[in-house]
């Protein structure tokens, strides 16, 4: 099936007109999966519905939660983001079976994030690239940037190109470190998770020593240098140096940023912004993450978000290094890797960590599973998605009381601790899970 952009636009136009015809300044509901892409898409749709005159209510649900009956919720318009919010004529369901997804109109699964689809709705009505940076952030958070240079494709790229043409966004190939334009250089290297540096990420004293030993200064005129302070020669040396330690490909790749950001307020590129959202969700600060994505945050909120995110990042780096230092927790086979994170990573943290390690060179071509405990259940996060695996998981899950949810790029499985190992062994035999 070839991409059919015109049919997609016609579908969006019809849905918007139906919604507008039903809008009588009454309440609306956004029912969203609690992932970074889901949250960002919800923020975009929140803005759309508010501008159309409704009063949106947001409900975030864990990917592991059972399907909820929302039929009793009084709302003129219901929107599902990664979750079904009903079958009413005016309902919009993004990324769910029978709803709006990239595949529905012939695009690849990695060519339209939930946030990109939400942006297409908002932009179709208001003709503004004002949320294009959010669409890009959602696409990055769903691992839709591909290839050695980490480019976007399909509808994601169309939104990026639109933002660049309008002057709202920029893109260039350069060294990309976590918060590299905010933190001192040695600190940004030690908290870098994409790329992740073997024996360096998590240890600022080691990163500082390596820089000093290779003639890259830490300070100038009494202050620590950041990535933006280095000249071309220093940047090239840094690129060659760090590439030797990287577990996740080149340190130079496509980076994306806003051109309209007030640098006195905050300064991070779009990949950093997506990570902030992921870290806030992992910390349980979903409401604060939504404030940032929806533009409702105050300066104090940004300060709280930064402090919370950095504490979470440093804690999770320590946990990842601890997991991978224990050979009993990492089971590598020919085409699979199973990471047993029980009692170390909780479910929200495991989602974020999976995004880090799934980029590692050693994980390429493998089925990767993170296993953890969530409440009284055992949770499995599996990457990459295989339709055979999803079908087998759903079929077997019916016998074992397991919940299975496919949300690109992962499949989430929750099963009773008592039955989880039996379920997992059978799934492994049927679909090649590690």
N, C-alpha and C positions, 0 to 999 in steps of 0.2 A: 504494500500500500504506500503510495507516494504522498508526501506532505501536501495538505490542502489548506493553505492559509485562508483562502477566501471563505471556505465553509466554517472555519474557526471564527472568523470575524462576524459572519452572519449569525452564528450561534450566540456570540457575546452580545450582539446588537439586540437579538430577540429577547434574551434574558434581561438586559437592562431595561428595555421597554416594558416588559412584564412587571418588573420590580417598580418602576416609576408609576405604572398605572395602579399599583396596589399600595403605594406609599401615601399614608394619610397622617404623617407625623406620629405614627405608632411605633411600638418597640420592634426591634429586629434582633436576631440571634446569630452569633458566629460561634460555631461549635468546632473546636480545633484540636488536632493532635498536638501534644506538647513536645515539639521538636523545634529547632531553630528555624527551619524553613516554614513550618506550620505557623509559628508565632509571628514571623515577619510577614507572611502572607496575610495573616489575620489583621495585622496593623494596617496594611494597605487597604484591605476591604473595610476595616473600621472607618478609615478616612472617606472611602467612597460612600458608604451608607450614611454617614453623618452629613456629607454634602448633599445627599439626596433627600435629607429631611427626616431620617429615622433616628431612633435612640438605640444604638447597638449595645447589646450585652455580650460579653466574651466568656466562654467556658472552655478551659483547657483540660484535656483528658490525656492521661498517660497512654503511650502506645500499647501497654500491657492491660489496660482497663477493659473490662467486658463492654460490649455494645450497650449503650444506654438508650432507654426509651424517652425520647424528647418530645413525643407527640403532645404531651400535656402542657408544654411550654407555650405561653401565649405570645405569639410573634407573627407579624404580617409577613416577614421575610426571614427565611432561615438559610444560613450558609454553612456548609460543611467543608472543612479544610483537612483533608486526610482522613476524615470520618464522615459518615453519611448523616446529614441533618434532615432527612425526610425526602419524600418524593413529590411534594407539592409542585405545581407548575412554576411557581416563582422561586423555588429553591435552587441554589447554586451549590453543586458538590464538586469540589476540586480534588483530583487525585484519588477518586474512589471508583469502584466498578459501577458502570452505568452512568457515571458523571463525566466531568470534563477532565481530560488528561491529555498528555502529549500524544499518546498512542491512538486516542480516539480519532485524531485527524492526521494520522500517518507519520508523525514525528517520532524520533527515537526517545526512549525513556530518559536519556540524559540531556535532552534538548529543551526541556521546559520544566523548571521547578514550580512548586506551588506558588512561590512568590512572583515568578514571571507571569504565570496565569492570572494571578490577582492584579498585577500591574497592567496587564492587557485590558482588563475590565475597567480599571480606574482611568487609564490613559485614553481608552476609547470614548469615554464620556467627557473627560475634562481636557483632553489634548495637551497634556503636560508631562514632561519627563521627570516631574518632581519626586517620583518614587522609583526611578530607574536604578538608583544606587541600592535600594532595598531589594529589588528584584535580583540584582547581581549578588548581593550578600546571601540571599536565600539559595541561589544556584551554587555558590561556593560551599555553603554549609552542607549541601546535599552531594558533594563530591562530583559535581558536573563539569568541573574544569579538568580537561583531559590533555594527554600528550606530554611530551617533555617540557614544553613551555607553559603548560597548564592553561590552555585556551578554552573558551566557551564556544558552544556550537548551537545551531538551530535557532529556536526562538529566544534562547538566552542571549545568544550573540546579537540577534536583531535588536533586542532591548538595549544591550551595551552600545551598539553602533548608533542607535537613536540618541542615547544620552551623550555620546561623544560629539555627534553632529550638532546637538543643541548647546554644546559647551558646558553641560552639567557634569560630565564625567571625563576622566582621562585614563589612558592606559599606556604602559611602557614596559619593556623588558629590563629588569634590574634585579639586584640582590634583594631578596625578600626574607626578612627575619621577623619573628613575632615581636610586634611593637617596636620595630627597629628605628622608627623616627621619634620615639618618645623616650625610651629607656637608654641609659648608658650602653655603649656597644657591647661590653662584656656581659652585661645583664641580659640584653636582648638575645644574645647567643645562648646563655644558660637557661633561658625560659623558652627557647625556640622548640616548637613541637611539629612544625611543618615548614621547613625540614627539621627532622629530629637528628641530633648529632650524638653519635655513639660515644659514651664515656665523657661527654661534655654537657649535654642537656641535663640540668639539675645540679650543676656544680659551677658556680660563678668564679671561684678561685682558679679552677682549671682553665676556664675560658679566658680569664685575665692573663694567666701565665702564657698560654699559647699565643695570644696577641702580642705580648711583650717580647717573647722569644723570636717572633717573626717580623719585628720592626714596625708594628702597627700601634700607634700611640693610644693610651687610654685617656689621657688628659691633655688639655692645652689651655694656657692662661688660667689655670686654677680650677677648671671645670671638666667634668667627664664629657667625652665626645659621644655623639650618636652617629648612626649610619649616614645621616645627611651632612655630617661635617667632614667626611673623608673625600680626598681628591680622587681623580680617575685612576691614578696609579695604585693608590691604597685600596680602592675598591676592587681592582683586578686581582691584586695579591690576596685580598680577603676571600674573594670568590674561589680562587685556586686552593687556598688553604682549607676553607670549610668544606669544599666539595669532597675532600679526602675523608672527612668524618661523617658526611651526610648518609643517613639511612633511607632517605626518601627523595633521591634524585637531585638534580642541579639546584644550587641556591639562587641562580638567576632564572627567573620565569616571568610570565606576564603578571603585572600587578595593576590593580584598578583602584581609582581614587575619585573623590569628589573635588570639583574645582571651586565649589561655592562655600566651603567650610571656613568658618572664622577660626583662624589658627590660635587665637588667644583663648578659645573656648575648649577645643579638643583637637587632637591631630592624630588620626590613625587612618590607614588605608581601609578599603572595604573588606579585605580578608581579615584584618584585625577587628573590625566592627562585628563581623560574623562570629569571630571567636569570643568576643565579649558577650554576645547573646548566648552562645553555647555555655560559657562558663557561668553565667547568671542562672541559666536553667539548671545546670548541674548543682549549683549551690542551693537550689530551692527558691531563688529570687525571681520567679517568673513574672510577677507583677512589675518589678523594676525593669526587667528585660523588655516588657511590652511598652513601658513608658519611653524607653530609648528608641525603639523601633517606630513608634507612632508619633514621635515628635512632641510628646507631652512632658518630657523630662526637664527638670530645672537644673541649674548649675550644681546644686546640692545633690541631685540624683546622679549626675555624671560622676561626681566625686565618690559617692557611695558605690556606684557601679564599678569604678576603677579599683577601689580598695577591695571590694568583694571578689572581683574577677582575679586580681593578682594573687590573693590568698588562696583561692580555689586552684589556680593554675599551678602554683608552686607545690601545693599539697598533692595534686594529681600526678605531677611529674615524679614526685618522690614515690608515689604508689606504683606507677608504671615501672620505674626502675627496680622497685622491690619485687614486683611480680616476675619480671624477666630475669632477675638474678636467681630465682628459685627454679631449678630445672623441673621440679615436680609439678609446677604450675603451667608450664608451656610444653605442650605435646605436639611435636612436629613429625608429620609423616610426609610421604612423597608429594602429595598434592593438597595437603590440609594442615592447618594449625589450629589448635584448641587452647585457649587461654582460660585457665581456671582462676577467676578473680574473686571467688567467694570470700567474704569477710575482709576484703581489701577495698574493692570498688563497689559502690552501690549501682543500681540500674541506671540512673541518670548520668552518673560519671562514666559508666561503661559505654553508653552511646557516644559520648564525646571522645573517649579514648579510642574506640573502634575507628573513628575517623582519622586519628593520628597513625595508628599502627597499620591500617589498611593501605596507607601510602608507602610503607616501607618496601624497599626493593626486595627484601627476603620474603615478602608476602605476595608478591606478584604471581599470578597464575594459580593461587591457592584458594581454597574455601576456608575462610577465617571465622572462628566462633569465639565469642566471649561468653563465659558462663558466670552467673552471679546469683545471689539470692535476693528476692524482693518480697518482703513480708513472709507469708507461709509458702510461697511458691519459689520454684527455681526458674530463672529467666535465661533465655539464650538469645543472643544477637548474632545473626549470621550474615556474612558478606563474602562473595557477591551473591546477588539474587539469582537463583535458577528456577525457571518455571516448573521444572520437574521436582525440585526440592519443595517449592511452595505447595504444589498439588499433593505431594506425598505427606507433607506436614499437616495439611488440612484433613486429609483422609484418615491418617493415623490418629490425629488429635481428637477426632470424634470418639474414639474408643478409650482414650486416656484422659478426657476432660481438659485437654490443652487448648489454649487460645492462641491463634495464629493470625498475625497481621502483617501484611506486606506494605511497607512504606519506603519507597525508593530512598536510598540504595540498599536498605536492609530488610530482612525478615525478622520479626520479633515473635518469640514463642514463650509462653508462660504455662507451666504445668506444676501440679502438686509435687512437693518435694518427694513424697512417697512414691509417686509414679514416674517422676521425671527421668530417672536413669533408664527405666525400661522403655519409655517413649523415645528417648534419645538414641538408644542402641538400635531400635527398630528403624528409626529415621535414617540413621547412619547406613544401615544395610540397604535401605531402599533407594536412597538418593545421594550417597557418597559424601555425607556430612562427616567431618573428622571425628 
